[in-house]
């Protein structure tokens, strides 16, 4: 039995800390996500290696490599929580939590190359079952430039990720899973989108809960009309931040109104508000009324916002797969998201024992 089956874009994250001049040279705004080809990725890496940041390099290594992609970050987070529980570093959590007795599956497409092999090996080392397809092209990667204000700017080469198809889904493992999780990034090619739609149809018939993250405002802008028509009746949990929901609904006067205006999109809707926590909207038994609750955020000193949303999803899915309520799970999600921004990259292993974990019992 598996708790979560994740489908995403396997991207090797290459994280580097640089000053604002690097982004000025690249002519890209801070915080943007830019799709590039393999040649552009190589040229950016070459430029970065030549750039000297005397005020920053003493604090961190020049490059940090982590197996990434948003969905993979979430699945790694789930694996890390299980590991911390196993060695007794999450106080107050019962040893019989269901989520820890079930496996994790990650599905996507990598290239038939050294980076693809390394990616699979690194993910397996976390105890994750890899249902990865190998394609005859270059593996995907994401160069993440973190500026002094902790903002991340991404240059992503999707490579093999774009070739993921319905034939690459491990339906046998999916049938044994309790939750299917994916993000809006999977709409970027017809092949990926078709795969997701088939997986969701399969999950609906098999009674598997479906959790969908809107992924980013730019994603919602591209596919807003399709999301509006496709989401209702198919999604159990919809995740998004303020701007994503505003783009989806065309309503942005206040967060509660924005969330309520999307009430037909899923049974449970969560609007993430960063350091201010989140709003959780849950339909009553008749699904006529959306009851909205506010979960307060956690105040921390941020180092890098990379992976905050991915960590949030990990905390949420862990709580739900452990049989806890949506509100309890959202509280844990806030805590985990707040902690991941205190380290460089979405690197769970870099987290120390945080007292914040003692504030919640799953």
N, C-alpha and C positions, 0 to 999 in steps of 0.2 A: 504494500500500500504506500502511496506517495501523498504528502500533504499538498505540495505545490508543483504544478507543471508550468514552467515559464517558457515563453517563446520570445526571442528578441534578436538583436543585431550583435553578434560577438565582435567587439572592438577592443583591440589592445590599446589601453590608455597610456599615453606618453605625456607625463605631467612635468611642466617646467615653470619655475618662478622667474618672471622678468618684469622690467619696468615698462612704463606706458609707451616709451619710444618704440618698442617692438611692434605694438599694435598700430602706431602711427605709420611705421614703415610698411606694414601690411595693408594699411588703409581699411581697417575693419574696426567697428565700434566695440568697446568693452562689453562683455556679456553676450555677444552674438554667437550663433552656431552656424558655421559655414561648411557647406559640402564642397569637397575638393577631389581632384583625381590623384592618382599615384605619383605623378611627376611633381605636382604642386606640394604634396606631402613631403617629398624628398627635399625640395627646395626650401621649405619652411624649416625643416630640421637642420639643414646646412646653415641657414641664416642664424638660427638660434644658437648654434654651437659657436658661431663667431662673435656673438653679442656678449659683452662683458658687463655685468651688473655688480660693481664693487660693493654697493650698499646692501646687496641681498644674498650673494652667493655664500657668504660665511655662515648663514643660518640653515641652509638646506642644500642637499645634493642637487646637481644640475638637472638630472632627469629621474623620474620615478615611474616605473612600469608596473601596471596593475591590469589584470584581465577585466575589461569593462564592457560598456554598453549598458544602458539603463536597466534592462531586465536582469542581466547577469549580476549587476551590483546588488539588486534586490535579493536574488537567489543566494549570493555570497553572504549577504547580511543574515539571512535565515540560517545558513550553515554556521555562521559565527555565533549567533545566539545559542544554538544547540550546543556548540562546543563550550561556550562559557557556562552554560547550565551543567554540562557534564563534569566540569572541573570545579563546580561549586562557587562560581564567581558572580552568579546572579542571585543574591540572597532572597529568601522568602518564597521561592518558587518550588512547588511540589515536585518530587522526583518522578511522578507518574503523569507528567504532562503529555498528552497525546501527540502533540506536534513533534516531540523528540523521538518517538518510536516509528515515525514515518519518514520515507526518503524524499529527496528533492530531485527534480528533473529540469535540465535546461536544454532547450532546443534552438538551433540556429544554423547558419551556414558559414564555414570558414574555408580558406583556401587550402589547396593541397601543397602547403609549403611549411617552412620551418616555424613561422609565426603561428600558423594554425595548429601545428603539433604542440607548440609551447602553450598556447591558449588552452587547449583541451587538457593537457597535463596539469596545468595550474588549477583549473577548475576541479578536476578530479581529486586533487590534493586536499580540497576542502570537504570531500565526502559527497560531492554532487554527481549524480548520474548524468553523463553527457549523451544527448541524443543529437549530436552535431553531424550535419552533412558536410562532405568535403567536395569542393568545386574546383575545377581547373582554372583558377585565377588567383589573384593576390588576396590574402586575408585583409579584413578591414582594420583600420586603426583610427585613433582620435588623438590629435595633438592638443593638449589643454594648456593654455598659457594663463597663469594666475598672476594678476597684477597686485601692487601693494595694498589696494583696497579690498583684497580677497575675492575680487570678481574673477570669474572664469570665462575665457573666450575659447571656443572650440573650433578646430579645423578637422573635419571628419571625412575620411576616405572610406566609403562603405564597402568597396571591393566585393568579396564573395557574398556578403550579407544580402545583397540585392537579388541573388539567385535562389533564395530559399523558396520552396514550393510546398504544396499540399502533400506531395509524395515524400517529403522529408519529415513529416510529423510521425512520431512514434505513437500511433493510436492505441497500441496495447498498454503502454505506460500511462497515457492520458486517461484511459478507461479506469485505471486503478488510482487516479488522483482525486483529491477533494476540491481543489481550486485550480482554475486556469487563469494565468496572469500574463498580460501583454500590454504594450503601449501603442500610442498613435503613430509612432515612427514606422510601424509595419505597413502603413498605407502608402509608403513611398514608391513601391513598384506593384504592378498588377499581380505578379507572382506571389509576393509576400501577402498582399491584401487577400487574395483568394485563399491562401493557406489559413489565415486567421479566421476568415468567414467559415471555412469548413470545420476548423477546430471548435469554433463557438457553436455551430449547429450540432456537432457531435456532443459537446458538453451539455447543451440544453436537453438533448434526448436522454443523456446518461445521468442527469441530475447532478452534474458537476457545477459548482458555483463559478461564475465568471467575474473577474475583476479587471477593469480597464482604466489605464491612466492616460489622460489626454496628451501628455508628453511635452507640449510647449505651445505658446500662443501662435507661433508661425505654422505649426502643424494644424491647429484648429482653423486658422485662416484659410489654409489650402483646401481642407476637407470638410468645412463647416456644414454645408448642405447635405453631404453624404452622411456625416455623423448624425445629424438631426433626424434623418429618415431611417438610418440603420439601427441606432442604439435602442430605442424603445422596445421593450419586451425581450431583449437579448442579454442585457447586462444586469448583474446583481449589485455590483459596487462600482461606482464611477469616481475616480480621483482626478482632481485638478486644482490649480491655484486660482487666485482671484482673476487674473487677466485671462486665463484660459476659459473660465466659465463666462466671463463678460463677452468674449469673442463668440463663444458658442451660443449665447442667449441674446446678444445685442442689448443686454440690460446691465447697467453698472452703477446704479444709484447707491446701493449699499449691499453688503455681502449677503445678508439674509434674503433680500429680495432677489438677488442674482441667483442664489442657490435654489430658491423656491420656483423660479421661472424655468428651471431645468428638471422639475420634479418628475416629468414623464420619461426621463432618460434612463433611470435605473431605480431599483428598489431602495438602495442606499446611496447617498451622494455625500462626498466629503470635499470641502473647500479648504485647501491648505493656505495658511496665512503666515508662514515663516515663524519668526520669533513670537508672533501673536497667537500661535497655536492653530486651531482649525475649527470649522463648523461642521457638524455631522447632521445630515438630514436623513430621517428614516420614516418610511411610510408606515401608517398604522395597519392593522390587519386587513382593512378593506382597501388599502392603498389610495384612499381618497384624500387624506390629509398628510402633509409632510411635516413631521415634528422635528424642529431644529434645536440642537444643543451646542453650546460653545465649550470647547476644551482649551484651557489656557496653555500658553506656550512656556518655553524654558529660556531663561536668560543665560547666555554663555558668551565667551570671547571667541569670535569666529576667526579661523585661520584661512579656511577655504570652503566655499559653499558647494563644491563638487559633490554630487551624490546625495544631497540632503533629501530630495524627493524620493530617491531610490531607497534610502534608509527608512524613510517614513513608511513606504510600502512594505518593507521587510518587517518592521515592527507591527504594523497593522495585520498582515497576513499571519504572522506568528501567533498573535493573540487570538485571532479568529480560529485558526487551526487547532489551538489549544482549548477551544470551547468557551472562550470568554466573550463578553458582550461587545458590541461595536464601540461603545463609549470607553470601556476599559482598554480595548485594543487600540483605540485612537490615542489614548493617554500615553500608552507605551510607545506608539509610533512617534509622538511628539518628542519624547525623551531620547529615543535613538537618533532621530534626525538632528536634534540639538547637539548631540555628542559627536556625530560624524563631522560636523563643520569645525570642530576643534582640532582636527588633524589634517594633514595634507592628503588630498584626494579621497576617494571613497575607500579608505583603507581601514577596515574594521580591526585588523591585527594591530594597528598602531594605537588603538584606544587603550588607555590604562583602565584600571578598575575605577569606575566612576561612581561616586556616591549617589548620583542621580538614579542609578538602577535600583537603589535601595528604597526608592520612593513608591514603587509599585509592586504589587504581588499579582502574578498571573495565575 
